[in-house]
Amino acid sequence: MLDDVIPGASLSGADCSKLEVANGSGTESSLSKGSNHISSCQSCARNENSDFPALCDGPFNYSVTVSNKRRPQCTCLNLCDERILVLVAHHTNWNPFLLCFLSCVCKKTRAITNRILWRQFCLSRAPKMATELLLGAKDGRIDGGWQALGKLFLYCAGCCHSKSDSYYPVHPVAAHFVPKTRFSRTAGRSFLIPPCRVDVLYVSDPCEHANEPEDVGLFRGVFKGFDNSETKKLLTARAVQYEESEICPFCKARVWSMSRARMIPRSASMRLAAYNENVEYLICLNGHLYGRCALLHLSDSDACDEDY
């Protein structure tokens, strides 16, 4: 089988533009230049002291004013029109920072963003992978939601020392956004024991971080149709307990430790080039996978030797 490599979240210059939000100072921030106007929403205050800043000079000129009084329903017809939001998001190349902003405006824009915009974001970033995950999904909804999948494309969750990390010590690694991610279905087969290799699993290349005593590689992935997968059936049959101190960083669901379930094959450490076969990963109820491995720490002289 040919390697089915999916380009994940490749953030272009437009994608990486930051939404700098003023803290009550009335400072304006911008996405890019434009002149169109969307009427303001005045019914989405969460408390009487809410003070939402204005976003001006964008591809659409946002002027969002939050009323100090709650209203029974949203009075903004244009901003809550999903067709307009799709046009705005498409114009910015499905900028994830814009999608996060729209989720904070009101309940209606949050619902539209979670149901439509994040789905289009995933289809634009990894069309083959997202289409595969969509096959067989009920009502176009995947396990955990499209927002969680979008976060999985963009976000390296980092790691910290916990009870489940006792197999080898490691210094904490901070979570961060990643500019580009490569996911592979063929690589995912290496993370499944033989009885479970009928499952479809996409896994990213490891994100390498300097650490002590060995460097650490962090990776993440997602199952297709995890509820009906052989992996979940085996975890249930073995009565594997959930991790008490861990939750999925992408959807906040409970997780299983695959090392505790003894379901990590040697092929996983070979695929990751893990030092001393130190590999651990966890799987949540929605089929999101995240984990880490030990990578051999190279000295400066070793790195120079590899350049020749």
C-alpha positions in Angstrom: 0.0 0.0 0.0 1.3 3.4 -0.9 2.0 5.8 1.9 -1.2 7.9 2.3 0.3 11.2 3.4 -2.0 14.0 4.3 -0.8 17.6 4.6 -2.2 18.8 7.9 -2.5 22.3 9.2 -0.2 24.4 7.0 -0.6 28.0 8.2 0.1 30.6 5.5 0.9 34.2 6.3 -2.8 35.1 6.3 -3.5 32.1 8.7 -0.8 33.2 11.2 -2.1 36.8 11.5 -2.8 37.4 15.2 -6.0 38.8 16.6 -4.7 41.3 19.1 -7.6 42.1 21.4 -7.5 45.3 23.5 -8.3 44.9 27.2 -11.0 47.5 27.6 -8.8 50.3 26.1 -10.7 50.7 22.9 -7.6 49.9 20.8 -8.4 48.7 17.3 -6.8 45.6 15.7 -7.0 44.3 12.2 -7.0 41.1 10.1 -6.4 42.7 6.7 -7.7 45.7 4.8 -11.3 45.9 3.5 -14.3 48.2 3.6 -17.5 46.1 3.9 -19.6 46.4 7.1 -21.5 43.9 9.2 -24.1 45.3 11.6 -23.3 44.8 15.3 -24.7 42.3 17.7 -26.1 44.0 20.9 -27.6 41.0 22.7 -24.8 38.7 23.6 -23.3 40.1 26.9 -22.5 37.5 29.5 -22.5 40.0 32.3 -23.2 43.6 32.9 -19.5 44.6 32.8 -18.8 43.0 29.4 -16.7 45.2 27.2 -15.9 43.5 23.8 -13.4 45.4 21.7 -13.9 46.5 18.1 -12.2 44.8 15.2 -11.8 47.3 12.4 -10.1 47.5 9.0 -10.7 43.8 8.4 -11.8 42.1 5.1 -15.2 42.9 6.6 -15.4 45.9 8.9 -16.4 44.5 12.3 -17.8 46.8 14.9 -19.1 44.6 17.7 -20.7 46.4 20.5 -22.1 44.5 23.5 -25.0 46.0 25.4 -24.9 46.2 29.2 -28.4 44.7 29.3 -29.3 41.2 28.3 -31.9 40.8 25.6 -34.1 37.8 25.0 -32.8 37.1 21.5 -30.0 38.1 19.2 -30.9 41.2 17.1 -27.9 40.8 14.7 -29.3 39.3 11.5 -26.3 39.7 9.3 -23.5 38.5 11.6 -25.6 35.4 12.5 -26.3 34.6 8.8 -24.2 31.4 8.1 -23.9 32.4 4.4 -22.1 35.6 5.4 -19.9 33.9 7.9 -18.9 31.3 5.3 -18.0 34.1 2.9 -16.0 36.0 5.6 -14.1 32.8 6.7 -13.4 31.8 3.0 -12.1 35.3 2.3 -9.5 34.9 5.1 -8.6 31.4 3.9 -10.4 29.8 6.9 -8.1 31.7 9.4 -8.3 29.7 12.7 -7.9 32.8 14.8 -10.9 34.3 13.1 -13.0 31.2 13.8 -12.0 31.4 17.5 -13.1 35.0 17.5 -16.5 34.2 15.9 -17.0 31.5 18.5 -16.8 34.2 21.2 -19.3 36.7 19.7 -22.5 35.0 20.7 -24.2 31.6 21.0 -25.5 31.7 17.4 -22.1 32.4 15.8 -20.5 29.8 18.1 -23.0 27.2 16.9 -22.4 28.1 13.2 -18.7 28.1 13.7 -18.7 24.7 15.4 -21.2 23.1 12.9 -20.0 24.6 9.6 -16.9 26.7 9.7 -14.6 24.3 11.5 -15.7 21.5 9.1 -14.7 23.7 6.1 -11.4 24.5 7.8 -10.6 20.8 8.2 -11.6 20.1 4.6 -9.5 23.0 3.3 -6.4 21.9 5.3 -6.5 18.1 4.9 -9.2 17.3 2.3 -8.4 13.6 1.8 -8.1 12.9 5.5 -11.2 14.9 6.5 -13.3 13.2 3.7 -12.1 9.8 4.9 -13.1 10.6 8.5 -16.5 11.9 7.2 -17.4 8.6 5.5 -20.0 6.8 7.6 -20.4 9.8 10.0 -23.9 10.4 11.0 -25.4 13.7 9.9 -21.9 14.9 8.8 -20.7 14.9 12.4 -17.5 13.2 13.4 -16.6 11.9 16.9 -15.6 14.8 19.1 -16.7 17.4 16.6 -14.9 19.4 13.9 -13.5 22.0 16.3 -11.6 19.3 18.1 -10.2 18.0 14.9 -9.2 21.5 13.8 -7.4 21.9 17.1 -5.6 18.5 16.6 -4.3 19.8 13.3 -3.0 23.0 14.8 -2.0 22.2 18.4 0.9 20.3 20.0 -0.4 19.6 23.5 3.0 19.4 25.2 3.5 17.1 28.1 4.3 17.1 31.8 5.4 14.5 34.3 2.5 12.5 35.8 1.6 9.1 37.1 1.3 7.7 33.7 4.7 9.0 32.7 6.7 6.9 35.2 8.2 4.7 32.5 10.9 7.4 31.9 11.4 10.9 33.4 11.0 14.0 31.3 10.9 17.8 31.9 7.6 19.5 31.1 7.1 20.7 27.5 4.8 23.6 26.9 1.9 23.3 24.5 2.2 25.4 21.3 0.8 25.9 17.8 2.5 24.2 14.9 2.8 25.8 11.5 2.7 22.6 9.5 1.6 19.0 10.3 2.0 15.8 8.2 -0.5 13.0 8.9 -0.2 9.5 7.6 -2.7 6.6 7.5 0.1 4.1 6.7 2.1 5.3 9.8 -1.1 4.9 11.9 -1.0 1.1 11.2 2.3 0.9 13.1 0.5 2.1 16.2 -2.0 -0.8 16.2 -1.5 -4.3 17.4 -2.2 -7.0 14.7 -5.8 -7.7 15.7 -6.7 -4.0 15.4 -5.0 -3.2 12.1 -8.3 -3.2 10.2 -8.9 0.2 12.0 -8.2 3.4 10.2 -5.8 5.7 12.2 -4.0 8.8 11.1 -0.9 9.8 13.0 1.3 12.8 12.7 5.1 12.9 12.5 6.6 13.6 15.9 7.2 17.2 17.0 10.7 17.1 18.4 11.6 19.0 21.6 15.0 19.2 23.4 14.8 17.6 26.8 16.7 15.8 29.4 17.9 13.0 29.7 16.6 12.3 26.2 14.9 14.5 23.7 11.1 14.0 23.4 8.9 13.6 20.4 5.2 14.5 20.7 2.7 13.1 18.2 -1.1 13.0 17.8 -3.6 11.3 15.7 -7.3 10.4 15.1 -9.3 7.2 14.4 -12.0 6.9 11.8 -15.2 5.6 13.4 -13.7 4.9 16.8 -17.0 3.7 18.3 -17.0 0.7 16.0 -13.3 0.1 16.0 -11.5 -3.1 17.0 -9.3 -1.0 19.3 -12.2 0.2 21.4 -13.7 -3.3 21.5 -10.5 -4.7 22.8 -10.1 -1.9 25.4 -13.6 -2.7 26.6 -13.1 -6.4 26.6 -10.0 -6.1 28.7 -11.8 -3.7 31.1 -9.0 -1.1 30.9 -9.6 1.7 33.4 -9.6 5.3 32.4 -6.6 7.5 33.5 -7.6 9.4 36.6 -5.3 12.5 36.0 -5.6 12.8 32.2 -8.1 14.2 29.8 -7.9 14.6 26.1 -6.4 18.0 25.3 -8.6 18.3 22.1 -12.1 17.4 23.3 -11.7 17.0 27.2 -12.9 13.3 27.1 -11.7 10.5 29.3 -8.6 8.6 28.0 -7.1 5.2 28.1 -3.3 4.6 28.5 -2.2 2.2 25.8 0.9 1.2 27.8 -1.3 0.2 30.7 -3.5 -1.8 28.3 -0.4 -3.4 26.9 -1.5 -2.5 23.3 1.7 -0.7 22.1 3.4 -2.8 19.4 7.1 -2.7 18.7 6.4 -1.3 15.3 5.4 2.0 16.9 8.9 2.6 18.4 10.5 1.5 15.1 8.3 4.0 13.2 9.2 6.8 15.6 12.8 5.8 15.9 12.3 5.9 19.7 15.3 5.5 22.0 15.1 2.3 24.1 11.6 1.7 22.9 10.2 4.4 25.2 6.8 5.1 23.7 3.5 6.1 25.4 0.3 7.2 23.9 -3.3 7.7 25.1 -6.6 7.4 23.3 -9.8 9.2 24.3 -13.4 8.2 24.0 -13.7 10.1 20.7 -10.8 8.4 19.1 -8.2 11.2 19.5 -4.6 9.9 20.1 -1.8 11.8 21.6 1.5 10.6 23.0 5.3 10.9 23.2 8.5 9.0 22.7 12.1 9.3 23.8 14.5 10.4 21.1 18.2 9.9 21.2 19.8 13.2 22.3 22.5 14.2 19.8 25.5 16.3 20.8 26.6 19.2 18.7 29.5 17.1 17.2 27.0 14.4 16.3 24.8 16.9 14.5 27.7 18.3 12.6 28.7 14.7 11.5 25.3 14.1 10.1 25.5 17.2 7.8 28.3 15.6 5.7 
